[in-house]
């Protein structure tokens, strides 16, 4: 379309008309008639009229506007998943996912060919990264077999967005089973890429292949979890929890065995069971027990027997490591009343731990002859690791004994005072040296004479339900099971403290309340005093747990109390140590560890210098740089692509003196990312499409959607205008100047100037 437009000077035709009128009036000004003939006068008037006409035309500024319709460039992207999970044969027609994908792409050939005439169509296959695929006449060149070891959906979308940056993307079609299975550094979240596509106005159309539950076609028996405490003391029972997932082998008994490799490297099968699923996809929990006979590192391996027709067997084996520590914790338990029920059950629980030796002493102030002759010497540093004071009045001790005990605690021993009528303030401890080390506040006015009745001001009347605080739930003392959820469940089931508990008037600054009543009254309070650890336990009737069927939690509770007080809750045997937060990793996962060393006195060795290396399964040794901070010395190892056992070895020295060495093993599991759990993920595909304003499709809808997109390419046309002007061009200016020059030349020639 061509149109003329005028843009008068000052945006006013009136101004142009006024200028034209002035110019016409100027035509009347000219040479006298007697000086020039009529012909010459007519020529000059004609030239001037032409000049005036050009000036008026220039003031009108005429513009020729040419309107043109131009089609914008756009791109359509097709992404085809060629990872190994696409080989699963779970299509409704008995085909593999890849065969169904190839058929869908073939059926869409016409639509792709039609779109290719109007816009740019690009195709990629992808696994860990996208790879361009050729398109000829709408036919996408796909490989015969998908063999990718990973499915990096998020990384692929991010990479395609980067490559198509600055272009108008009409849409992205993602053909996949929808399950992201990848390891760093290709583990970008698909949701992050989808959010960016929404911002750019690029819709994602997802087409899922495969079933979320496999329709029984995916046969797999897998060990999904193996949980055990990282440390256990020699000749103590270690609880092991595991979980098995069964797909495609319903009602079939499958043998499973627990193999333990001792510190000498000798494997032994210690337990065998049979698992049987009653429904497809069922997860079956398992429990095992193991008692290490010697100190050192043990490797626990759970093996599930491979079944005929099982697609992948790498997930039939799972291992972890456990460090068995030496025992030898010495405990002095002092009570005043031989018939106290709490004392009897507490000693019975600790007697089941061979590494804990308990000397139970009855100290009756009314019978001085029962006092051991060496009793005062037992409070000296080094005699015992932990001291337990039960329901015993402070008057039963000599003043120098409690003073000696306070010093011993500050030097590294542990102290626990248990609730009772003669414990804490009611027992007269507010005016003893122990008032300085106990984590609760006491007052001399709390003093309660022996034999008096229970005071409601000093005691919480039972029953009192005990529960861990938020801080206590993660503390070693109160972890009653392998997982936090199981531990919380046990605490909820434990009977209340029937006999009530002591009422603390306050908690000292810096002390931690690990357990409380339902009314948030503190029951278990912890604090570090000097180098020692101290606990104040307000209760005295945990024996009810044992009587109500919770014998194992009772044993674990009291054992862990002692281990925590003795600072044996961490694997720090030897002068040099190395710690891992976990012992099992997936391929490519970063391994972080901390190291440390102790001086002969047991204190952290100052200015210790560490060297670390990691030995890979193939025997390759890699030095690891360590970073020292105020809290710890830490290292990080990233080369974990190879599955198998790795060993971290650390040596330490101090001012040229060798402090020793330590080692620890970890496992990188053998993992088939694509086939360990090949279920399709319909939820992810639906969510990604919804996030971008696209649509989740079934394969049969692909040709229809492509035709609809082809029809919308008309919307890509935009109207552009091209303006052409003549009044501001060089030819126009030269013509105007030429006319003026001719007029001046003629006037000069004719003697008018």
Secondary structure as UniProt FT lines:
FT   STRAND          2..6
FT   HELIX           9..11
FT   HELIX           13..26
FT   TURN            27..28
FT   HELIX           33..35
FT   HELIX           38..60
FT   STRAND          62..71
FT   STRAND          75..81
FT   HELIX           84..87
FT   TURN            92..93
FT   HELIX           97..107
FT   HELIX           109..118
FT   STRAND          120..126
FT   STRAND          130..133
FT   STRAND          135..136
FT   TURN            137..138
FT   STRAND          139..140
FT   HELIX           153..163
FT   TURN            164..166
FT   STRAND          169..176
FT   TURN            184..185
FT   HELIX           190..200
FT   STRAND          204..208
FT   HELIX           214..216
FT   STRAND          220..228
FT   STRAND          231..233
FT   TURN            234..235
FT   STRAND          237..247
FT   STRAND          254..261
FT   TURN            263..264
FT   STRAND          267..275
FT   TURN            280..281
FT   STRAND          282..291
FT   STRAND          296..304
FT   TURN            308..309
FT   HELIX           314..316
FT   STRAND          317..325
FT   STRAND          329..335
FT   TURN            338..339
FT   HELIX           341..351
FT   TURN            354..355
FT   STRAND          356..362
FT   TURN            365..366
FT   HELIX           368..370
FT   TURN            373..374
FT   HELIX           375..379
FT   TURN            381..382
FT   STRAND          386..389
FT   HELIX           394..396
FT   HELIX           399..410
FT   TURN            411..412
FT   STRAND          414..418
FT   TURN            421..422
FT   HELIX           424..427
FT   HELIX           429..431
FT   HELIX           433..436
FT   HELIX           444..446
FT   TURN            450..451
FT   TURN            456..458
FT   STRAND          459..460
FT   STRAND          467..468
FT   TURN            470..471
FT   HELIX           472..474
FT   HELIX           476..478
FT   HELIX           484..493
FT   TURN            498..499
FT   STRAND          501..502
FT   TURN            509..510
FT   STRAND          512..516
FT   TURN            518..519
FT   STRAND          522..529
FT   TURN            530..531
FT   STRAND          532..537
FT   HELIX           543..547
FT   TURN            548..549
FT   HELIX           551..565
FT   TURN            566..567
FT   STRAND          576..580
FT   STRAND          584..585
FT   TURN            587..588
FT   STRAND          591..598
FT   TURN            600..601
FT   TURN            606..607
FT   STRAND          609..615
FT   TURN            617..618
FT   STRAND          621..624
FT   STRAND          626..628
FT   STRAND          633..637
FT   STRAND          644..654
FT   TURN            655..656
FT   STRAND          657..668
FT   TURN            673..677
FT   HELIX           682..692
FT   STRAND          695..697
FT   HELIX           699..701
FT   HELIX           702..711
FT   HELIX           712..716
FT   STRAND          717..725
FT   TURN            727..728
FT   HELIX           730..749
FT   TURN            750..751
//
